[in-house]
């Protein structure tokens, strides 16, 4: 059994109050309470639970308060339970056993643990009750359950502290056990309601706890008149907290009145008070027909009227006639309550959203404008609890919040949620796009599955979040028939049509359970690469919004992929990655997208953040192939690299004239093909999809006939794209539309192109390619190498790269480790220089000394350790017969 205990605060100020500890006891509550009682020290309050956790359970794990997002228990604070509520000193005192007996009857058949936290006199007994939930729930649901249980105890005459629902720190606070007064009442755990997971039931939560027949819980009608001790009558439905304050004695929060069910009573023996928006009237007369201490309640509001129609403004706040938020500020000489203005508008929390996957919560906050429609913002729960974040996020969109009132507004929002827990809508939402069962979420549009069994999802993005721009780009323009008419012009351009298939295939990756594919167009400027990318992006929405560049961070790319989830990602012009500082490396992006999950990250409290996952395809463009300028050749097996002009033309003007009608037609009818495709594919059983993919994969494995060393992986990508093309044709045929393109023809043309580009696509040895790139890099910097002919040269400003004697007939060259490191850094290769050098030695591209891999030689009069490259057959087979170019003018040489 797990118990959340808040250390610090009341009983141990040496420990941070923001830490929680999770402990486990094999004997359940009895073992926990017995051990705590042995360790108690009520005078210092520094032992008890604190010593129990640090001494008895040394292996307890500390977590931040913000990590407690799934409460498993409900804690009830009982103060001064020895007195008859509401703290009438003349009423007879109750013993602890009597209080436990009343709680047992009020909460039956639920079980709970109890212990005393203070007892100087019987009338000052203070206790804690802890009830266990059947399963963890969100904080919003736990608030509601807590309030329901508290109301039942109050109705039974137990002064439970309802204010504990407004602050998590108070609600989770466990004071130490004092003495041996503790125990366990056997019973059931609290059943979790159906809507505890956040499903949008649209009805307020009511905890399914049976009411014992002995409870004194009666409701009074809104038309009943109450007569006050101070004089005057009021209808119950019109009573507000302000009225209670006016009718109360100085320093009290209750007003004396006549019994509501005995109007002919001669004494004012009843008391009226507000608590969390409910009006409670308790009568202590022993001569009336009801039991002594009977409590009657009415769900009233600050403005009067039906509680289901109007929100509750928690005490001591109120909403002024102009909508301003006011707060009590004492009384004047006549005893009338005075108010001060907090803000010229009153914010209200209308909906609480909860992400069904991560458990994150957002609040939708609404407030009125002077001269316009109401403003709505969606903020994360932690932002609503932070005054600085609230002023940053809500203040910039019009909320009257500033340095003077930000803390007051933060407190008001928390109290407002607690007071309106039965009114605020709790809705389960999605924070990403893509598949949910057989249904598909495309931006703000839910594409229902064929049988309609999957609950619709609504996408919620916090206000000001950049993902809202991406979701906005997922919109429809024109018609599907118009898009097909433009795309059909690609029939003679398979290298361009392959992009359309890749964009559609992205939504099949998860359902087929195959590896995602990356498609790139790598050719010179003006050959139509970006046009191909825009045509592919038009499948899912506006190309201008769907396509992004490389000037971003790795975390940004992961979050973009996690948000898209199954919708493809489009990246244009890898050259910008080299120009932007701290930008994402294209090859890293290939590895990360194909891996399907983000980087693991820790939380400050020692936990783990929610890791984003995705299954999508990546489409990109560049003037050079990714594997040619990146870290290694491993990415070649992960992508399909198109390195010929996709339209067969090399001049920009000719390409523009050819592709103009295609690009314009697909853009004007964007966002039509992808959603229709996803809805159609969602109705196809996953085994059928995988069988169709596997049959085509075997075809391409046999067709490649092991000519590719990564034939199986390349075949998987080709089969995925062809499967998407076949499904597209089937979908269009069902709607009476024909694209006029055969997927097998397109994919076999792409297969032939990939074979022509590199017959060993995929598993190219990065060290074979690396030694050739390194030699070309050295040739370009030949004058930065020392030789016997450069005896009098002062050398380059950054130092000599090594020693290289001779011209065309050179036999050996020596390079420093700094030269290798510089080469790897400038060409964006990964790994240490020693790692690359050792692999080049294994492949006989470098020659090692007898006892170590390096040689000590003389460079400009100094002894330097270097790596040696001999001009042997294996080396020349890789790099060719290039002759180095000599240049000695260091003033003009750019190195």
HUCORCOR-V305340 format. One record per residue. N is the residue number from 1. RES is the residue in three letters. NEAR is the number of other C-alpha atoms within 12 Angstrom. Layout:
((N	RES	NEAR) (N	RES	NEAR))
//
This chain:
((1	UNK	21) (2	UNK	26) (3	UNK	34) (4	UNK	38) (5	UNK	44) (6	UNK	37) (7	UNK	39) (8	UNK	31) (9	UNK	25) (10	UNK	26) (11	UNK	30) (12	UNK	27) (13	UNK	18) (14	UNK	16) (15	UNK	20) (16	UNK	19) (17	UNK	25) (18	UNK	27) (19	UNK	31) (20	UNK	33) (21	UNK	36) (22	UNK	28) (23	UNK	29) (24	UNK	23) (25	UNK	22) (26	UNK	12) (27	UNK	14) (28	UNK	21) (29	UNK	30) (30	UNK	23) (31	UNK	22) (32	UNK	34) (33	UNK	35) (34	UNK	29) (35	UNK	30) (36	UNK	38) (37	UNK	30) (38	UNK	24) (39	UNK	28) (40	UNK	30) (41	UNK	26) (42	UNK	28) (43	UNK	17) (44	UNK	17) (45	UNK	27) (46	UNK	27) (47	UNK	32) (48	UNK	38) (49	UNK	41) (50	UNK	40) (51	UNK	29) (52	UNK	33) (53	UNK	34) (54	UNK	24) (55	UNK	16) (56	UNK	22) (57	UNK	21) (58	UNK	16) (59	UNK	14) (60	UNK	24) (61	UNK	22) (62	UNK	30) (63	UNK	27) (64	UNK	26) (65	UNK	33) (66	UNK	26) (67	UNK	30) (68	UNK	33) (69	UNK	27) (70	UNK	27) (71	UNK	35) (72	UNK	33) (73	UNK	40) (74	UNK	47) (75	UNK	42) (76	UNK	44) (77	UNK	39) (78	UNK	39) (79	UNK	34) (80	UNK	35) (81	UNK	42) (82	UNK	37) (83	UNK	31) (84	UNK	35) (85	UNK	41) (86	UNK	37) (87	UNK	28) (88	UNK	24) (89	UNK	15) (90	UNK	12) (91	UNK	19) (92	UNK	18) (93	UNK	23) (94	UNK	27) (95	UNK	25) (96	UNK	34) (97	UNK	23) (98	UNK	20) (99	UNK	37) (100	UNK	36) (101	UNK	23) (102	UNK	29) (103	UNK	44) (104	UNK	34) (105	UNK	30) (106	UNK	33) (107	UNK	40) (108	UNK	30) (109	UNK	22) (110	UNK	32) (111	UNK	31) (112	UNK	37) (113	UNK	37) (114	UNK	41) (115	UNK	40) (116	UNK	41) (117	UNK	39) (118	UNK	33) (119	UNK	25) (120	UNK	16) (121	UNK	16) (122	UNK	24) (123	UNK	26) (124	UNK	25) (125	UNK	33) (126	UNK	38) (127	UNK	40) (128	UNK	42) (129	UNK	44) (130	UNK	42) (131	UNK	41) (132	UNK	36) (133	UNK	33) (134	UNK	22) (135	UNK	24) (136	UNK	26) (137	UNK	33) (138	UNK	37) (139	UNK	39) (140	UNK	45) (141	UNK	46) (142	UNK	45) (143	UNK	41) (144	UNK	38) (145	UNK	40) (146	UNK	44) (147	UNK	39) (148	UNK	34) (149	UNK	40) (150	UNK	38) (151	UNK	40) (152	UNK	37) (153	UNK	38) (154	UNK	40) (155	UNK	38) (156	UNK	39) (157	UNK	42) (158	UNK	46) (159	UNK	37) (160	UNK	39) (161	UNK	32) (162	UNK	36) (163	UNK	30) (164	UNK	32) (165	UNK	40) (166	UNK	33) (167	UNK	25) (168	UNK	33) (169	UNK	27) (170	UNK	27) (171	UNK	34) (172	UNK	40) (173	UNK	36) (174	UNK	42) (175	UNK	44) (176	UNK	47) (177	UNK	41) (178	UNK	35) (179	UNK	25) (180	UNK	25) (181	UNK	29) (182	UNK	34) (183	UNK	32) (184	UNK	29) (185	UNK	29) (186	UNK	20) (187	UNK	20) (188	UNK	21) (189	UNK	27) (190	UNK	32) (191	UNK	29) (192	UNK	29) (193	UNK	27) (194	UNK	20) (195	UNK	28) (196	UNK	37) (197	UNK	32) (198	UNK	36) (199	UNK	29) (200	UNK	26) (201	UNK	17) (202	UNK	18) (203	UNK	20) (204	UNK	28) (205	UNK	34) (206	UNK	26) (207	UNK	31) (208	UNK	22) (209	UNK	27) (210	UNK	21) (211	UNK	26) (212	UNK	21) (213	UNK	13) (214	UNK	22) (215	UNK	28) (216	UNK	29) (217	UNK	28) (218	UNK	25) (219	UNK	24) (220	UNK	27) (221	UNK	22) (222	UNK	25) (223	UNK	20) (224	UNK	25) (225	UNK	24) (226	UNK	39) (227	UNK	33) (228	UNK	34) (229	UNK	25) (230	UNK	19) (231	UNK	16) (232	UNK	16) (233	UNK	21) (234	UNK	23) (235	UNK	23) (236	UNK	39) (237	UNK	28) (238	UNK	28) (239	UNK	39) (240	UNK	41) (241	UNK	39) (242	UNK	37) (243	UNK	36) (244	UNK	37) (245	UNK	31) (246	UNK	32) (247	UNK	33) (248	UNK	28) (249	UNK	20) (250	UNK	17) (251	UNK	13) (252	UNK	18) (253	UNK	25) (254	UNK	33) (255	UNK	38) (256	UNK	34) (257	UNK	39) (258	UNK	34) (259	UNK	39) (260	UNK	44) (261	UNK	28) (262	UNK	23) (263	UNK	22) (264	UNK	14) (265	UNK	21) (266	UNK	16) (267	UNK	23) (268	UNK	27) (269	UNK	30) (270	UNK	38) (271	UNK	40) (272	UNK	43) (273	UNK	39) (274	UNK	38) (275	UNK	39) (276	UNK	41) (277	UNK	44) (278	UNK	39) (279	UNK	39) (280	UNK	43) (281	UNK	45) (282	UNK	44) (283	UNK	41) (284	UNK	35) (285	UNK	27) (286	UNK	17) (287	UNK	16) (288	UNK	23) (289	UNK	17) (290	UNK	21) (291	UNK	21) (292	UNK	23) (293	UNK	37) (294	UNK	37) (295	UNK	41) (296	UNK	39) (297	UNK	35) (298	UNK	37) (299	UNK	39) (300	UNK	39) (301	UNK	36) (302	UNK	37) (303	UNK	27) (304	UNK	30) (305	UNK	24) (306	UNK	24) (307	UNK	28) (308	UNK	19) (309	UNK	17) (310	UNK	23) (311	UNK	33) (312	UNK	44) (313	UNK	42) (314	UNK	39) (315	UNK	35) (316	UNK	36) (317	UNK	36) (318	UNK	38) (319	UNK	35) (320	UNK	22) (321	UNK	13) (322	UNK	16) (323	UNK	22) (324	UNK	27) (325	UNK	35) (326	UNK	32) (327	UNK	31) (328	UNK	25) (329	UNK	19) (330	UNK	19) (331	UNK	19) (332	UNK	12) (333	UNK	8) (334	UNK	10) (335	UNK	18) (336	UNK	20) (337	UNK	26) (338	UNK	21) (339	UNK	22) (340	UNK	22) (341	UNK	26) (342	UNK	34) (343	UNK	34) (344	UNK	27) (345	UNK	28) (346	UNK	40) (347	UNK	45) (348	UNK	42) (349	UNK	38) (350	UNK	30) (351	UNK	34) (352	UNK	40) (353	UNK	41) (354	UNK	42) (355	UNK	31) (356	UNK	29) (357	UNK	19) (358	UNK	24) (359	UNK	31) (360	UNK	36) (361	UNK	38) (362	UNK	37) (363	UNK	41) (364	UNK	34) (365	UNK	39) (366	UNK	25) (367	UNK	32) (368	UNK	26) (369	UNK	21) (370	UNK	17) (371	UNK	7) (372	UNK	9) (373	UNK	11) (374	UNK	20) (375	UNK	28) (376	UNK	26) (377	UNK	35) (378	UNK	34) (379	UNK	36) (380	UNK	31) (381	UNK	33) (382	UNK	23) (383	UNK	29) (384	UNK	40) (385	UNK	30) (386	UNK	23) (387	UNK	28) (388	UNK	23) (389	UNK	24) (390	UNK	38) (391	UNK	28) (392	UNK	23) (393	UNK	30) (394	UNK	36) (395	UNK	26) (396	UNK	17) (397	UNK	24) (398	UNK	29) (399	UNK	34) (400	UNK	32) (401	UNK	31) (402	UNK	25) (403	UNK	19) (404	UNK	16) (405	UNK	26) (406	UNK	28) (407	UNK	23) (408	UNK	34) (409	UNK	40) (410	UNK	36) (411	UNK	27) (412	UNK	37) (413	UNK	38) (414	UNK	36) (415	UNK	35) (416	UNK	37) (417	UNK	43) (418	UNK	40) (419	UNK	40) (420	UNK	43) (421	UNK	39) (422	UNK	36) (423	UNK	30) (424	UNK	33) (425	UNK	29) (426	UNK	38) (427	UNK	38) (428	UNK	34) (429	UNK	35) (430	UNK	40) (431	UNK	39) (432	UNK	40) (433	UNK	44) (434	UNK	46) (435	UNK	39) (436	UNK	34) (437	UNK	25) (438	UNK	32) (439	UNK	33) (440	UNK	43) (441	UNK	42) (442	UNK	45) (443	UNK	39) (444	UNK	30) (445	UNK	29) (446	UNK	30) (447	UNK	34) (448	UNK	30) (449	UNK	28) (450	UNK	19) (451	UNK	16) (452	UNK	17) (453	UNK	13) (454	UNK	20) (455	UNK	25) (456	UNK	27) (457	UNK	36) (458	UNK	32) (459	UNK	34) (460	UNK	38) (461	UNK	34) (462	UNK	32) (463	UNK	26) (464	UNK	19) (465	UNK	22) (466	UNK	17) (467	UNK	30) (468	UNK	26) (469	UNK	25) (470	UNK	33) (471	UNK	34) (472	UNK	25) (473	UNK	30) (474	UNK	37) (475	UNK	33) (476	UNK	31) (477	UNK	25) (478	UNK	24) (479	UNK	26) (480	UNK	35) (481	UNK	27) (482	UNK	29) (483	UNK	39) (484	UNK	41) (485	UNK	29) (486	UNK	33) (487	UNK	43) (488	UNK	29) (489	UNK	28) (490	UNK	37) (491	UNK	25) (492	UNK	21) (493	UNK	30) (494	UNK	36) (495	UNK	43) (496	UNK	45) (497	UNK	46) (498	UNK	51) (499	UNK	51) (500	UNK	47) (501	UNK	51) (502	UNK	51) (503	UNK	50) (504	UNK	48) (505	UNK	52) (506	UNK	52) (507	UNK	53) (508	UNK	52) (509	UNK	42) (510	UNK	32) (511	UNK	35) (512	UNK	32) (513	UNK	24) (514	UNK	35) (515	UNK	37) (516	UNK	47) (517	UNK	49) (518	UNK	52) (519	UNK	53) (520	UNK	48) (521	UNK	44) (522	UNK	38) (523	UNK	31) (524	UNK	25) (525	UNK	25) (526	UNK	27) (527	UNK	34) (528	UNK	43) (529	UNK	46) (530	UNK	42) (531	UNK	43) (532	UNK	51) (533	UNK	46) (534	UNK	44) (535	UNK	50) (536	UNK	52) (537	UNK	47) (538	UNK	49) (539	UNK	55) (540	UNK	54) (541	UNK	41) (542	UNK	36) (543	UNK	37) (544	UNK	29) (545	UNK	28) (546	UNK	40) (547	UNK	35) (548	UNK	33) (549	UNK	32) (550	UNK	33) (551	UNK	24) (552	UNK	25) (553	UNK	21) (554	UNK	26) (555	UNK	22) (556	UNK	25) (557	UNK	36) (558	UNK	32) (559	UNK	32) (560	UNK	41) (561	UNK	40) (562	UNK	33) (563	UNK	40) (564	UNK	43) (565	UNK	40) (566	UNK	40) (567	UNK	48) (568	UNK	50) (569	UNK	54) (570	UNK	49) (571	UNK	44) (572	UNK	35) (573	UNK	36) (574	UNK	40) (575	UNK	29) (576	UNK	24) (577	UNK	32) (578	UNK	28) (579	UNK	16) (580	UNK	17) (581	UNK	13) (582	UNK	16) (583	UNK	24) (584	UNK	31) (585	UNK	36) (586	UNK	45) (587	UNK	39) (588	UNK	32) (589	UNK	42) (590	UNK	43) (591	UNK	35) (592	UNK	34) (593	UNK	43) (594	UNK	36) (595	UNK	27) (596	UNK	32) (597	UNK	28) (598	UNK	30) (599	UNK	23) (600	UNK	15) (601	UNK	16) (602	UNK	13) (603	UNK	16) (604	UNK	16) (605	UNK	20) (606	UNK	17) (607	UNK	19) (608	UNK	17) (609	UNK	19) (610	UNK	21) (611	UNK	23) (612	UNK	31) (613	UNK	30) (614	UNK	38) (615	UNK	39) (616	UNK	46) (617	UNK	50) (618	UNK	54) (619	UNK	53) (620	UNK	47) (621	UNK	48) (622	UNK	40) (623	UNK	32) (624	UNK	28) (625	UNK	34) (626	UNK	45) (627	UNK	43) (628	UNK	29) (629	UNK	34) (630	UNK	36) (631	UNK	33) (632	UNK	35) (633	UNK	32) (634	UNK	29) (635	UNK	39) (636	UNK	41) (637	UNK	39) (638	UNK	41) (639	UNK	43) (640	UNK	48) (641	UNK	46) (642	UNK	46) (643	UNK	34) (644	UNK	32) (645	UNK	33) (646	UNK	39) (647	UNK	35) (648	UNK	24) (649	UNK	23) (650	UNK	20) (651	UNK	18) (652	UNK	22) (653	UNK	15) (654	UNK	16) (655	UNK	26) (656	UNK	23) (657	UNK	19) (658	UNK	25) (659	UNK	33) (660	UNK	23) (661	UNK	23) (662	UNK	36) (663	UNK	39) (664	UNK	27) (665	UNK	29) (666	UNK	43) (667	UNK	41) (668	UNK	32) (669	UNK	33) (670	UNK	41) (671	UNK	44) (672	UNK	33) (673	UNK	47) (674	UNK	49) (675	UNK	42) (676	UNK	37) (677	UNK	39) (678	UNK	44) (679	UNK	35) (680	UNK	33) (681	UNK	40) (682	UNK	35) (683	UNK	27) (684	UNK	26) (685	UNK	20) (686	UNK	21) (687	UNK	14) (688	UNK	19) (689	UNK	32) (690	UNK	25) (691	UNK	21) (692	UNK	27) (693	UNK	35) (694	UNK	26) (695	UNK	21) (696	UNK	32) (697	UNK	30) (698	UNK	24) (699	UNK	25) (700	UNK	35) (701	UNK	27) (702	UNK	17) (703	UNK	23) (704	UNK	30) (705	UNK	18) (706	UNK	19) (707	UNK	25) (708	UNK	30) (709	UNK	24) (710	UNK	32) (711	UNK	33) (712	UNK	31) (713	UNK	34) (714	UNK	49) (715	UNK	45) (716	UNK	40) (717	UNK	47) (718	UNK	50) (719	UNK	47) (720	UNK	50) (721	UNK	48) (722	UNK	45) (723	UNK	41) (724	UNK	44) (725	UNK	41) (726	UNK	32) (727	UNK	37) (728	UNK	40) (729	UNK	31) (730	UNK	25) (731	UNK	29) (732	UNK	27) (733	UNK	17) (734	UNK	14) (735	UNK	17) (736	UNK	13) (737	UNK	22) (738	UNK	23) (739	UNK	31) (740	UNK	24) (741	UNK	31) (742	UNK	28) (743	UNK	34) (744	UNK	28) (745	UNK	24) (746	UNK	34) (747	UNK	42) (748	UNK	27) (749	UNK	27) (750	UNK	38) (751	UNK	38) (752	UNK	28) (753	UNK	25) (754	UNK	36) (755	UNK	29) (756	UNK	19) (757	UNK	21) (758	UNK	25) (759	UNK	24) (760	UNK	24) (761	UNK	36) (762	UNK	32) (763	UNK	28) (764	UNK	24) (765	UNK	25) (766	UNK	29) (767	UNK	34) (768	UNK	30) (769	UNK	29) (770	UNK	38) (771	UNK	34) (772	UNK	27) (773	UNK	28) (774	UNK	36) (775	UNK	34) (776	UNK	23) (777	UNK	28) (778	UNK	35) (779	UNK	27) (780	UNK	23) (781	UNK	32) (782	UNK	38) (783	UNK	36) (784	UNK	38) (785	UNK	41) (786	UNK	37) (787	UNK	31) (788	UNK	17) (789	UNK	20) (790	UNK	27) (791	UNK	17) (792	UNK	13) (793	UNK	24) (794	UNK	21) (795	UNK	29) (796	UNK	26) (797	UNK	14) (798	UNK	16) (799	UNK	23) (800	UNK	35) (801	UNK	38) (802	UNK	40) (803	UNK	43) (804	UNK	40) (805	UNK	26) (806	UNK	22) (807	UNK	22) (808	UNK	16) (809	UNK	16) (810	UNK	20) (811	UNK	20) (812	UNK	26) (813	UNK	34) (814	UNK	39) (815	UNK	43) (816	UNK	37) (817	UNK	28) (818	UNK	24) (819	UNK	33) (820	UNK	36) (821	UNK	24) (822	UNK	26) (823	UNK	34) (824	UNK	30) (825	UNK	20) (826	UNK	19) (827	UNK	25) (828	UNK	27) (829	UNK	33) (830	UNK	27) (831	UNK	24) (832	UNK	21) (833	UNK	27) (834	UNK	22) (835	UNK	19) (836	UNK	32) (837	UNK	36) (838	UNK	26) (839	UNK	24) (840	UNK	33) (841	UNK	27) (842	UNK	17) (843	UNK	24) (844	UNK	26) (845	UNK	35) (846	UNK	35) (847	UNK	31) (848	UNK	26) (849	UNK	17) (850	UNK	8) (851	UNK	8) (852	UNK	15) (853	UNK	27) (854	UNK	25) (855	UNK	28) (856	UNK	21) (857	UNK	24) (858	UNK	21) (859	UNK	33) (860	UNK	24) (861	UNK	17) (862	UNK	13) (863	UNK	14) (864	UNK	23) (865	UNK	25) (866	UNK	35) (867	UNK	37) (868	UNK	35) (869	UNK	37) (870	UNK	26) (871	UNK	29) (872	UNK	23) (873	UNK	17) (874	UNK	23) (875	UNK	31) (876	UNK	22) (877	UNK	17) (878	UNK	26) (879	UNK	26) (880	UNK	18) (881	UNK	21) (882	UNK	21) (883	UNK	21) (884	UNK	27) (885	UNK	20) (886	UNK	25) (887	UNK	25) (888	UNK	24) (889	UNK	18) (890	UNK	23) (891	UNK	15) (892	UNK	10) (893	UNK	17) (894	UNK	16) (895	UNK	27))
//
